[in-house]
Amino acid sequence: MIKRSDIVWLGVSAAVSGALVGGLMLGVGMALAAGGQPLGFLLIMPGVPVAGAIGWVLSRRLARQV
């Protein structure tokens, strides 16, 4: 049985890990793009979808326990 605390911790862990990974990709990509490297845009563009995918994977893990 899934408790409310499980859902809260899922949200907290998804938000923290998504923000860390997405922010890191955005920061490194912006640094590369500002330095004149066009490859920096390859890190900037998928930053948000990757951060969202982390939350989706974590929620699938919780749903599998049901």
CHARMM-style PDB file with segment names, atoms N, HN, CA, C and O in Angstrom:
ATOM      1  N   MET     1       0.837  -1.183   0.000  1.00  0.00      PROA
ATOM      2  CA  MET     1       0.000   0.000   0.000  1.00  0.00      PROA
ATOM      3  C   MET     1       0.880   1.244   0.000  1.00  0.00      PROA
ATOM      4  O   MET     1       1.796   1.369   0.813  1.00  0.00      PROA
ATOM      5  N   ILE     2       0.599   2.142  -0.899  1.00  0.00      PROA
ATOM      6  HN  ILE     2      -0.145   2.041  -1.559  1.00  0.00      PROA
ATOM      7  CA  ILE     2       1.367   3.385  -0.985  1.00  0.00      PROA
ATOM      8  C   ILE     2       0.804   4.384   0.008  1.00  0.00      PROA
ATOM      9  O   ILE     2      -0.397   4.649   0.046  1.00  0.00      PROA
ATOM     10  N   LYS     3       1.706   4.929   0.810  1.00  0.00      PROA
ATOM     11  HN  LYS     3       2.682   4.714   0.779  1.00  0.00      PROA
ATOM     12  CA  LYS     3       1.304   5.926   1.801  1.00  0.00      PROA
ATOM     13  C   LYS     3       1.555   7.321   1.256  1.00  0.00      PROA
ATOM     14  O   LYS     3       2.245   7.499   0.253  1.00  0.00      PROA
ATOM     15  N   ARG     4       0.990   8.296   1.928  1.00  0.00      PROA
ATOM     16  HN  ARG     4       0.430   8.151   2.743  1.00  0.00      PROA
ATOM     17  CA  ARG     4       1.174   9.684   1.518  1.00  0.00      PROA
ATOM     18  C   ARG     4       2.641  10.089   1.592  1.00  0.00      PROA
ATOM     19  O   ARG     4       3.111  10.876   0.770  1.00  0.00      PROA
ATOM     20  N   SER     5       3.358   9.562   2.562  1.00  0.00      PROA
ATOM     21  HN  SER     5       2.977   8.923   3.229  1.00  0.00      PROA
ATOM     22  CA  SER     5       4.777   9.911   2.690  1.00  0.00      PROA
ATOM     23  C   SER     5       5.587   9.404   1.492  1.00  0.00      PROA
ATOM     24  O   SER     5       6.560  10.042   1.092  1.00  0.00      PROA
ATOM     25  N   ASP     6       5.191   8.257   0.915  1.00  0.00      PROA
ATOM     26  HN  ASP     6       4.400   7.739   1.240  1.00  0.00      PROA
ATOM     27  CA  ASP     6       5.871   7.763  -0.280  1.00  0.00      PROA
ATOM     28  C   ASP     6       5.705   8.725  -1.444  1.00  0.00      PROA
ATOM     29  O   ASP     6       6.653   8.971  -2.190  1.00  0.00      PROA
ATOM     30  N   ILE     7       4.522   9.261  -1.600  1.00  0.00      PROA
ATOM     31  HN  ILE     7       3.752   9.061  -0.994  1.00  0.00      PROA
ATOM     32  CA  ILE     7       4.261  10.197  -2.691  1.00  0.00      PROA
ATOM     33  C   ILE     7       5.015  11.501  -2.468  1.00  0.00      PROA
ATOM     34  O   ILE     7       5.533  12.093  -3.416  1.00  0.00      PROA
ATOM     35  N   VAL     8       5.077  11.946  -1.226  1.00  0.00      PROA
ATOM     36  HN  VAL     8       4.656  11.465  -0.457  1.00  0.00      PROA
ATOM     37  CA  VAL     8       5.808  13.174  -0.920  1.00  0.00      PROA
ATOM     38  C   VAL     8       7.292  12.986  -1.208  1.00  0.00      PROA
ATOM     39  O   VAL     8       7.918  13.853  -1.819  1.00  0.00      PROA
ATOM     40  N   TRP     9       7.857  11.869  -0.779  1.00  0.00      PROA
ATOM     41  HN  TRP     9       7.348  11.165  -0.283  1.00  0.00      PROA
ATOM     42  CA  TRP     9       9.279  11.643  -1.027  1.00  0.00      PROA
ATOM     43  C   TRP     9       9.565  11.443  -2.500  1.00  0.00      PROA
ATOM     44  O   TRP     9      10.644  11.804  -2.969  1.00  0.00      PROA
ATOM     45  N   LEU    10       8.626  10.878  -3.242  1.00  0.00      PROA
ATOM     46  HN  LEU    10       7.750  10.585  -2.861  1.00  0.00      PROA
ATOM     47  CA  LEU    10       8.789  10.764  -4.685  1.00  0.00      PROA
ATOM     48  C   LEU    10       8.885  12.148  -5.310  1.00  0.00      PROA
ATOM     49  O   LEU    10       9.747  12.391  -6.156  1.00  0.00      PROA
ATOM     50  N   GLY    11       8.010  13.050  -4.900  1.00  0.00      PROA
ATOM     51  HN  GLY    11       7.311  12.852  -4.213  1.00  0.00      PROA
ATOM     52  CA  GLY    11       8.043  14.407  -5.430  1.00  0.00      PROA
ATOM     53  C   GLY    11       9.316  15.136  -5.065  1.00  0.00      PROA
ATOM     54  O   GLY    11       9.894  15.836  -5.896  1.00  0.00      PROA
ATOM     55  N   VAL    12       9.757  14.978  -3.835  1.00  0.00      PROA
ATOM     56  HN  VAL    12       9.287  14.409  -3.159  1.00  0.00      PROA
ATOM     57  CA  VAL    12      10.985  15.650  -3.401  1.00  0.00      PROA
ATOM     58  C   VAL    12      12.197  15.104  -4.151  1.00  0.00      PROA
ATOM     59  O   VAL    12      13.027  15.875  -4.633  1.00  0.00      PROA
ATOM     60  N   SER    13      12.302  13.799  -4.250  1.00  0.00      PROA
ATOM     61  HN  SER    13      11.628  13.172  -3.858  1.00  0.00      PROA
ATOM     62  CA  SER    13      13.468  13.222  -4.918  1.00  0.00      PROA
ATOM     63  C   SER    13      13.456  13.509  -6.413  1.00  0.00      PROA
ATOM     64  O   SER    13      14.511  13.742  -7.003  1.00  0.00      PROA
ATOM     65  N   ALA    14      12.275  13.496  -7.038  1.00  0.00      PROA
ATOM     66  HN  ALA    14      11.418  13.307  -6.559  1.00  0.00      PROA
ATOM     67  CA  ALA    14      12.201  13.812  -8.462  1.00  0.00      PROA
ATOM     68  C   ALA    14      12.565  15.267  -8.717  1.00  0.00      PROA
ATOM     69  O   ALA    14      13.254  15.574  -9.690  1.00  0.00      PROA
ATOM     70  N   ALA    15      12.110  16.158  -7.856  1.00  0.00      PROA
ATOM     71  HN  ALA    15      11.550  15.909  -7.066  1.00  0.00      PROA
ATOM     72  CA  ALA    15      12.411  17.581  -8.042  1.00  0.00      PROA
ATOM     73  C   ALA    15      13.890  17.867  -7.836  1.00  0.00      PROA
ATOM     74  O   ALA    15      14.497  18.604  -8.614  1.00  0.00      PROA
ATOM     75  N   VAL    16      14.464  17.296  -6.807  1.00  0.00      PROA
ATOM     76  HN  VAL    16      13.971  16.698  -6.175  1.00  0.00      PROA
ATOM     77  CA  VAL    16      15.880  17.562  -6.521  1.00  0.00      PROA
ATOM     78  C   VAL    16      16.773  16.968  -7.600  1.00  0.00      PROA
ATOM     79  O   VAL    16      17.656  17.652  -8.118  1.00  0.00      PROA
ATOM     80  N   SER    17      16.558  15.721  -7.940  1.00  0.00      PROA
ATOM     81  HN  SER    17      15.841  15.165  -7.519  1.00  0.00      PROA
ATOM     82  CA  SER    17      17.426  15.098  -8.939  1.00  0.00      PROA
ATOM     83  C   SER    17      17.205  15.698 -10.317  1.00  0.00      PROA
ATOM     84  O   SER    17      18.159  15.873 -11.075  1.00  0.00      PROA
ATOM     85  N   GLY    18      15.959  16.016 -10.651  1.00  0.00      PROA
ATOM     86  HN  GLY    18      15.184  15.875 -10.035  1.00  0.00      PROA
ATOM     87  CA  GLY    18      15.697  16.654 -11.937  1.00  0.00      PROA
ATOM     88  C   GLY    18      16.318  18.027 -12.036  1.00  0.00      PROA
ATOM     89  O   GLY    18      16.859  18.391 -13.080  1.00  0.00      PROA
ATOM     90  N   ALA    19      16.249  18.798 -10.959  1.00  0.00      PROA
ATOM     91  HN  ALA    19      15.810  18.503 -10.110  1.00  0.00      PROA
ATOM     92  CA  ALA    19      16.839  20.132 -10.966  1.00  0.00      PROA
ATOM     93  C   ALA    19      18.362  20.060 -11.047  1.00  0.00      PROA
ATOM     94  O   ALA    19      18.984  20.879 -11.723  1.00  0.00      PROA
ATOM     95  N   LEU    20      18.955  19.104 -10.375  1.00  0.00      PROA
ATOM     96  HN  LEU    20      18.450  18.439  -9.826  1.00  0.00      PROA
ATOM     97  CA  LEU    20      20.409  18.972 -10.434  1.00  0.00      PROA
ATOM     98  C   LEU    20      20.889  18.581 -11.825  1.00  0.00      PROA
ATOM     99  O   LEU    20      21.824  19.181 -12.356  1.00  0.00      PROA
ATOM    100  N   VAL    21      20.261  17.592 -12.404  1.00  0.00      PROA
ATOM    101  HN  VAL    21      19.502  17.104 -11.972  1.00  0.00      PROA
ATOM    102  CA  VAL    21      20.692  17.121 -13.719  1.00  0.00      PROA
ATOM    103  C   VAL    21      20.378  18.162 -14.792  1.00  0.00      PROA
ATOM    104  O   VAL    21      21.237  18.484 -15.612  1.00  0.00      PROA
ATOM    105  N   GLY    22      19.152  18.688 -14.791  1.00  0.00      PROA
ATOM    106  HN  GLY    22      18.454  18.427 -14.124  1.00  0.00      PROA
ATOM    107  CA  GLY    22      18.784  19.691 -15.784  1.00  0.00      PROA
ATOM    108  C   GLY    22      19.594  20.963 -15.643  1.00  0.00      PROA
ATOM    109  O   GLY    22      20.002  21.549 -16.646  1.00  0.00      PROA
ATOM    110  N   GLY    23      19.832  21.400 -14.422  1.00  0.00      PROA
ATOM    111  HN  GLY    23      19.500  20.924 -13.607  1.00  0.00      PROA
ATOM    112  CA  GLY    23      20.634  22.595 -14.194  1.00  0.00      PROA
ATOM    113  C   GLY    23      22.074  22.411 -14.603  1.00  0.00      PROA
ATOM    114  O   GLY    23      22.696  23.330 -15.134  1.00  0.00      PROA
ATOM    115  N   LEU    24      22.607  21.233 -14.361  1.00  0.00      PROA
ATOM    116  HN  LEU    24      22.101  20.486 -13.929  1.00  0.00      PROA
ATOM    117  CA  LEU    24      23.987  20.956 -14.764  1.00  0.00      PROA
ATOM    118  C   LEU    24      24.113  20.959 -16.278  1.00  0.00      PROA
ATOM    119  O   LEU    24      25.069  21.511 -16.823  1.00  0.00      PROA
ATOM    120  N   MET    25      23.156  20.346 -16.961  1.00  0.00      PROA
ATOM    121  HN  MET    25      22.379  19.898 -16.519  1.00  0.00      PROA
ATOM    122  CA  MET    25      23.184  20.344 -18.421  1.00  0.00      PROA
ATOM    123  C   MET    25      23.034  21.758 -18.969  1.00  0.00      PROA
ATOM    124  O   MET    25      23.711  22.131 -19.927  1.00  0.00      PROA
ATOM    125  N   LEU    26      22.155  22.539 -18.370  1.00  0.00      PROA
ATOM    126  HN  LEU    26      21.605  22.237 -17.592  1.00  0.00      PROA
ATOM    127  CA  LEU    26      21.963  23.915 -18.814  1.00  0.00      PROA
ATOM    128  C   LEU    26      23.213  24.757 -18.565  1.00  0.00      PROA
ATOM    129  O   LEU    26      23.630  25.520 -19.436  1.00  0.00      PROA
ATOM    130  N   GLY    27      23.802  24.625 -17.396  1.00  0.00      PROA
ATOM    131  HN  GLY    27      23.463  24.005 -16.688  1.00  0.00      PROA
ATOM    132  CA  GLY    27      24.987  25.410 -17.060  1.00  0.00      PROA
ATOM    133  C   GLY    27      26.175  25.089 -17.941  1.00  0.00      PROA
ATOM    134  O   GLY    27      26.849  25.997 -18.427  1.00  0.00      PROA
ATOM    135  N   VAL    28      26.439  23.819 -18.154  1.00  0.00      PROA
ATOM    136  HN  VAL    28      25.891  23.081 -17.760  1.00  0.00      PROA
ATOM    137  CA  VAL    28      27.568  23.430 -18.998  1.00  0.00      PROA
ATOM    138  C   VAL    28      27.311  23.834 -20.448  1.00  0.00      PROA
ATOM    139  O   VAL    28      28.217  24.303 -21.137  1.00  0.00      PROA
ATOM    140  N   GLY    29      26.079  23.652 -20.906  1.00  0.00      PROA
ATOM    141  HN  GLY    29      25.343  23.272 -20.346  1.00  0.00      PROA
ATOM    142  CA  GLY    29      25.742  24.050 -22.270  1.00  0.00      PROA
ATOM    143  C   GLY    29      25.850  25.547 -22.484  1.00  0.00      PROA
ATOM    144  O   GLY    29      26.342  25.990 -23.523  1.00  0.00      PROA
ATOM    145  N   MET    30      25.399  26.332 -21.518  1.00  0.00      PROA
ATOM    146  HN  MET    30      25.000  25.973 -20.675  1.00  0.00      PROA
ATOM    147  CA  MET    30      25.506  27.790 -21.633  1.00  0.00      PROA
ATOM    148  C   MET    30      26.971  28.232 -21.619  1.00  0.00      PROA
ATOM    149  O   MET    30      27.354  29.147 -22.349  1.00  0.00      PROA
ATOM    150  N   ALA    31      27.772  27.591 -20.803  1.00  0.00      PROA
ATOM    151  HN  ALA    31      27.461  26.849 -20.210  1.00  0.00      PROA
ATOM    152  CA  ALA    31      29.199  27.936 -20.766  1.00  0.00      PROA
ATOM    153  C   ALA    31      29.868  27.621 -22.100  1.00  0.00      PROA
ATOM    154  O   ALA    31      30.682  28.400 -22.595  1.00  0.00      PROA
ATOM    155  N   LEU    32      29.521  26.488 -22.669  1.00  0.00      PROA
ATOM    156  HN  LEU    32      28.860  25.855 -22.266  1.00  0.00      PROA
ATOM    157  CA  LEU    32      30.092  26.141 -23.971  1.00  0.00      PROA
ATOM    158  C   LEU    32      29.606  27.090 -25.064  1.00  0.00      PROA
ATOM    159  O   LEU    32      30.392  27.534 -25.900  1.00  0.00      PROA
ATOM    160  N   ALA    33      28.307  27.401 -25.054  1.00  0.00      PROA
ATOM    161  HN  ALA    33      27.669  27.040 -24.374  1.00  0.00      PROA
ATOM    162  CA  ALA    33      27.756  28.295 -26.075  1.00  0.00      PROA
ATOM    163  C   ALA    33      28.325  29.705 -25.938  1.00  0.00      PROA
ATOM    164  O   ALA    33      28.586  30.365 -26.944  1.00  0.00      PROA
ATOM    165  N   ALA    34      28.516  30.165 -24.720  1.00  0.00      PROA
ATOM    166  HN  ALA    34      28.303  29.629 -23.903  1.00  0.00      PROA
ATOM    167  CA  ALA    34      29.089  31.490 -24.512  1.00  0.00      PROA
ATOM    168  C   ALA    34      30.556  31.525 -24.923  1.00  0.00      PROA
ATOM    169  O   ALA    34      31.080  32.580 -25.281  1.00  0.00      PROA
ATOM    170  N   GLY    35      31.206  30.393 -24.872  1.00  0.00      PROA
ATOM    171  HN  GLY    35      30.780  29.536 -24.581  1.00  0.00      PROA
ATOM    172  CA  GLY    35      32.598  30.303 -25.279  1.00  0.00      PROA
ATOM    173  C   GLY    35      32.780  30.114 -26.767  1.00  0.00      PROA
ATOM    174  O   GLY    35      33.911  29.997 -27.238  1.00  0.00      PROA
ATOM    175  N   GLY    36      31.694  30.082 -27.517  1.00  0.00      PROA
ATOM    176  HN  GLY    36      30.775  30.177 -27.134  1.00  0.00      PROA
ATOM    177  CA  GLY    36      31.786  29.956 -28.966  1.00  0.00      PROA
ATOM    178  C   GLY    36      31.679  28.544 -29.485  1.00  0.00      PROA
ATOM    179  O   GLY    36      31.855  28.320 -30.682  1.00  0.00      PROA
ATOM    180  N   GLN    37      31.399  27.584 -28.629  1.00  0.00      PROA
ATOM    181  HN  GLN    37      31.257  27.766 -27.656  1.00  0.00      PROA
ATOM    182  CA  GLN    37      31.252  26.198 -29.067  1.00  0.00      PROA
ATOM    183  C   GLN    37      29.792  25.925 -29.414  1.00  0.00      PROA
ATOM    184  O   GLN    37      28.942  25.980 -28.526  1.00  0.00      PROA
ATOM    185  N   PRO    38      29.474  25.637 -30.657  1.00  0.00      PROA
ATOM    186  CA  PRO    38      28.074  25.378 -31.009  1.00  0.00      PROA
ATOM    187  C   PRO    38      27.548  24.061 -30.429  1.00  0.00      PROA
ATOM    188  O   PRO    38      26.337  23.839 -30.417  1.00  0.00      PROA
ATOM    189  N   LEU    39      28.424  23.201 -29.957  1.00  0.00      PROA
ATOM    190  HN  LEU    39      29.408  23.382 -29.967  1.00  0.00      PROA
ATOM    191  CA  LEU    39      27.975  21.951 -29.356  1.00  0.00      PROA
ATOM    192  C   LEU    39      27.285  22.175 -28.010  1.00  0.00      PROA
ATOM    193  O   LEU    39      26.620  21.273 -27.500  1.00  0.00      PROA
ATOM    194  N   GLY    40      27.436  23.361 -27.434  1.00  0.00      PROA
ATOM    195  HN  GLY    40      27.977  24.093 -27.848  1.00  0.00      PROA
ATOM    196  CA  GLY    40      26.769  23.670 -26.179  1.00  0.00      PROA
ATOM    197  C   GLY    40      25.257  23.617 -26.299  1.00  0.00      PROA
ATOM    198  O   GLY    40      24.563  23.308 -25.330  1.00  0.00      PROA
ATOM    199  N   PHE    41      24.744  23.920 -27.488  1.00  0.00      PROA
ATOM    200  HN  PHE    41      25.307  24.171 -28.275  1.00  0.00      PROA
ATOM    201  CA  PHE    41      23.296  23.871 -27.692  1.00  0.00      PROA
ATOM    202  C   PHE    41      22.760  22.443 -27.638  1.00  0.00      PROA
ATOM    203  O   PHE    41      21.578  22.232 -27.367  1.00  0.00      PROA
ATOM    204  N   LEU    42      23.622  21.470 -27.893  1.00  0.00      PROA
ATOM    205  HN  LEU    42      24.583  21.642 -28.113  1.00  0.00      PROA
ATOM    206  CA  LEU    42      23.186  20.077 -27.774  1.00  0.00      PROA
ATOM    207  C   LEU    42      22.949  19.677 -26.322  1.00  0.00      PROA
ATOM    208  O   LEU    42      22.226  18.717 -26.055  1.00  0.00      PROA
ATOM    209  N   LEU    43      23.547  20.396 -25.389  1.00  0.00      PROA
ATOM    210  HN  LEU    43      24.135  21.175 -25.606  1.00  0.00      PROA
ATOM    211  CA  LEU    43      23.284  20.150 -23.973  1.00  0.00      PROA
ATOM    212  C   LEU    43      22.134  21.008 -23.455  1.00  0.00      PROA
ATOM    213  O   LEU    43      21.415  20.602 -22.541  1.00  0.00      PROA
ATOM    214  N   ILE    44      21.963  22.188 -24.036  1.00  0.00      PROA
ATOM    215  HN  ILE    44      22.547  22.517 -24.778  1.00  0.00      PROA
ATOM    216  CA  ILE    44      20.903  23.083 -23.567  1.00  0.00      PROA
ATOM    217  C   ILE    44      19.528  22.540 -23.947  1.00  0.00      PROA
ATOM    218  O   ILE    44      18.614  22.535 -23.122  1.00  0.00      PROA
ATOM    219  N   MET    45      19.377  22.088 -25.173  1.00  0.00      PROA
ATOM    220  HN  MET    45      20.119  22.092 -25.843  1.00  0.00      PROA
ATOM    221  CA  MET    45      18.062  21.703 -25.689  1.00  0.00      PROA
ATOM    222  C   MET    45      17.412  20.544 -24.916  1.00  0.00      PROA
ATOM    223  O   MET    45      16.234  20.657 -24.577  1.00  0.00      PROA
ATOM    224  N   PRO    46      18.099  19.457 -24.623  1.00  0.00      PROA
ATOM    225  CA  PRO    46      17.415  18.360 -23.923  1.00  0.00      PROA
ATOM    226  C   PRO    46      17.441  18.481 -22.399  1.00  0.00      PROA
ATOM    227  O   PRO    46      17.090  17.523 -21.711  1.00  0.00      PROA
ATOM    228  N   GLY    47      17.842  19.614 -21.861  1.00  0.00      PROA
ATOM    229  HN  GLY    47      18.127  20.393 -22.421  1.00  0.00      PROA
ATOM    230  CA  GLY    47      17.954  19.743 -20.402  1.00  0.00      PROA
ATOM    231  C   GLY    47      16.630  19.557 -19.683  1.00  0.00      PROA
ATOM    232  O   GLY    47      16.565  18.833 -18.690  1.00  0.00      PROA
ATOM    233  N   VAL    48      15.579  20.195 -20.165  1.00  0.00      PROA
ATOM    234  HN  VAL    48      15.632  20.783 -20.973  1.00  0.00      PROA
ATOM    235  CA  VAL    48      14.266  20.099 -19.510  1.00  0.00      PROA
ATOM    236  C   VAL    48      13.633  18.715 -19.704  1.00  0.00      PROA
ATOM    237  O   VAL    48      13.138  18.150 -18.729  1.00  0.00      PROA
ATOM    238  N   PRO    49      13.627  18.144 -20.916  1.00  0.00      PROA
ATOM    239  CA  PRO    49      13.058  16.792 -21.047  1.00  0.00      PROA
ATOM    240  C   PRO    49      13.789  15.733 -20.215  1.00  0.00      PROA
ATOM    241  O   PRO    49      13.161  14.806 -19.703  1.00  0.00      PROA
ATOM    242  N   VAL    50      15.089  15.865 -20.083  1.00  0.00      PROA
ATOM    243  HN  VAL    50      15.599  16.617 -20.499  1.00  0.00      PROA
ATOM    244  CA  VAL    50      15.841  14.904 -19.266  1.00  0.00      PROA
ATOM    245  C   VAL    50      15.449  15.050 -17.800  1.00  0.00      PROA
ATOM    246  O   VAL    50      15.287  14.056 -17.092  1.00  0.00      PROA
ATOM    247  N   ALA    51      15.297  16.298 -17.348  1.00  0.00      PROA
ATOM    248  HN  ALA    51      15.428  17.105 -17.924  1.00  0.00      PROA
ATOM    249  CA  ALA    51      14.881  16.516 -15.966  1.00  0.00      PROA
ATOM    250  C   ALA    51      13.484  15.955 -15.713  1.00  0.00      PROA
ATOM    251  O   ALA    51      13.229  15.394 -14.648  1.00  0.00      PROA
ATOM    252  N   GLY    52      12.587  16.098 -16.672  1.00  0.00      PROA
ATOM    253  HN  GLY    52      12.794  16.553 -17.537  1.00  0.00      PROA
ATOM    254  CA  GLY    52      11.244  15.535 -16.526  1.00  0.00      PROA
ATOM    255  C   GLY    52      11.236  14.017 -16.591  1.00  0.00      PROA
ATOM    256  O   GLY    52      10.427  13.366 -15.930  1.00  0.00      PROA
ATOM    257  N   ALA    53      12.136  13.456 -17.385  1.00  0.00      PROA
ATOM    258  HN  ALA    53      12.793  13.985 -17.921  1.00  0.00      PROA
ATOM    259  CA  ALA    53      12.205  11.999 -17.509  1.00  0.00      PROA
ATOM    260  C   ALA    53      12.628  11.351 -16.197  1.00  0.00      PROA
ATOM    261  O   ALA    53      12.227  10.227 -15.898  1.00  0.00      PROA
ATOM    262  N   ILE    54      13.430  12.052 -15.423  1.00  0.00      PROA
ATOM    263  HN  ILE    54      13.756  12.966 -15.666  1.00  0.00      PROA
ATOM    264  CA  ILE    54      13.847  11.501 -14.129  1.00  0.00      PROA
ATOM    265  C   ILE    54      12.635  11.333 -13.220  1.00  0.00      PROA
ATOM    266  O   ILE    54      12.492  10.302 -12.562  1.00  0.00      PROA
ATOM    267  N   GLY    55      11.772  12.327 -13.179  1.00  0.00      PROA
ATOM    268  HN  GLY    55      11.888  13.164 -13.714  1.00  0.00      PROA
ATOM    269  CA  GLY    55      10.545  12.215 -12.390  1.00  0.00      PROA
ATOM    270  C   GLY    55       9.639  11.105 -12.893  1.00  0.00      PROA
ATOM    271  O   GLY    55       8.999  10.415 -12.099  1.00  0.00      PROA
ATOM    272  N   TRP    56       9.579  10.929 -14.207  1.00  0.00      PROA
ATOM    273  HN  TRP    56      10.099  11.490 -14.852  1.00  0.00      PROA
ATOM    274  CA  TRP    56       8.734   9.885 -14.788  1.00  0.00      PROA
ATOM    275  C   TRP    56       9.257   8.506 -14.396  1.00  0.00      PROA
ATOM    276  O   TRP    56       8.472   7.619 -14.061  1.00  0.00      PROA
ATOM    277  N   VAL    57      10.567   8.321 -14.435  1.00  0.00      PROA
ATOM    278  HN  VAL    57      11.204   9.041 -14.708  1.00  0.00      PROA
ATOM    279  CA  VAL    57      11.152   7.028 -14.054  1.00  0.00      PROA
ATOM    280  C   VAL    57      10.896   6.734 -12.578  1.00  0.00      PROA
ATOM    281  O   VAL    57      10.574   5.604 -12.212  1.00  0.00      PROA
ATOM    282  N   LEU    58      11.038   7.742 -11.743  1.00  0.00      PROA
ATOM    283  HN  LEU    58      11.300   8.660 -12.041  1.00  0.00      PROA
ATOM    284  CA  LEU    58      10.784   7.540 -10.316  1.00  0.00      PROA
ATOM    285  C   LEU    58       9.317   7.211 -10.052  1.00  0.00      PROA
ATOM    286  O   LEU    58       9.017   6.378  -9.197  1.00  0.00      PROA
ATOM    287  N   SER    59       8.409   7.848 -10.768  1.00  0.00      PROA
ATOM    288  HN  SER    59       8.652   8.525 -11.462  1.00  0.00      PROA
ATOM    289  CA  SER    59       6.988   7.550 -10.551  1.00  0.00      PROA
ATOM    290  C   SER    59       6.629   6.164 -11.078  1.00  0.00      PROA
ATOM    291  O   SER    59       5.771   5.495 -10.503  1.00  0.00      PROA
ATOM    292  N   ARG    60       7.260   5.728 -12.144  1.00  0.00      PROA
ATOM    293  HN  ARG    60       7.957   6.272 -12.611  1.00  0.00      PROA
ATOM    294  CA  ARG    60       7.019   4.365 -12.638  1.00  0.00      PROA
ATOM    295  C   ARG    60       7.497   3.320 -11.620  1.00  0.00      PROA
ATOM    296  O   ARG    60       6.882   2.267 -11.458  1.00  0.00      PROA
ATOM    297  N   ARG    61       8.591   3.630 -10.948  1.00  0.00      PROA
ATOM    298  HN  ARG    61       9.091   4.486 -11.080  1.00  0.00      PROA
ATOM    299  CA  ARG    61       9.097   2.713  -9.935  1.00  0.00      PROA
ATOM    300  C   ARG    61       8.100   2.582  -8.780  1.00  0.00      PROA
ATOM    301  O   ARG    61       7.870   1.489  -8.263  1.00  0.00      PROA
ATOM    302  N   LEU    62       7.514   3.719  -8.386  1.00  0.00      PROA
ATOM    303  HN  LEU    62       7.702   4.607  -8.807  1.00  0.00      PROA
ATOM    304  CA  LEU    62       6.529   3.677  -7.322  1.00  0.00      PROA
ATOM    305  C   LEU    62       5.249   2.980  -7.771  1.00  0.00      PROA
ATOM    306  O   LEU    62       4.647   2.236  -6.997  1.00  0.00      PROA
ATOM    307  N   ALA    63       4.830   3.209  -9.002  1.00  0.00      PROA
ATOM    308  HN  ALA    63       5.319   3.813  -9.631  1.00  0.00      PROA
ATOM    309  CA  ALA    63       3.617   2.566  -9.523  1.00  0.00      PROA
ATOM    310  C   ALA    63       3.795   1.057  -9.671  1.00  0.00      PROA
ATOM    311  O   ALA    63       2.824   0.305  -9.583  1.00  0.00      PROA
ATOM    312  N   ARG    64       5.010   0.619  -9.892  1.00  0.00      PROA
ATOM    313  HN  ARG    64       5.799   1.229  -9.964  1.00  0.00      PROA
ATOM    314  CA  ARG    64       5.265  -0.817 -10.026  1.00  0.00      PROA
ATOM    315  C   ARG    64       5.035  -1.550  -8.701  1.00  0.00      PROA
ATOM    316  O   ARG    64       4.731  -2.743  -8.699  1.00  0.00      PROA
ATOM    317  N   GLN    65       5.177  -0.847  -7.585  1.00  0.00      PROA
ATOM    318  HN  GLN    65       5.423   0.122  -7.587  1.00  0.00      PROA
ATOM    319  CA  GLN    65       4.982  -1.467  -6.281  1.00  0.00      PROA
ATOM    320  C   GLN    65       3.504  -1.698  -5.961  1.00  0.00      PROA
ATOM    321  O   GLN    65       3.174  -2.459  -5.051  1.00  0.00      PROA
ATOM    322  N   VAL    66       2.624  -1.044  -6.706  1.00  0.00      PROA
ATOM    323  HN  VAL    66       2.892  -0.426  -7.445  1.00  0.00      PROA
ATOM    324  CA  VAL    66       1.182  -1.164  -6.416  1.00  0.00      PROA
ATOM    325  C   VAL    66       0.682  -2.509  -6.867  1.00  0.00      PROA
ATOM    326  OT1 VAL    66      -0.501  -2.811  -6.716  1.00  0.00      PROA
TER     327      VAL     66
END
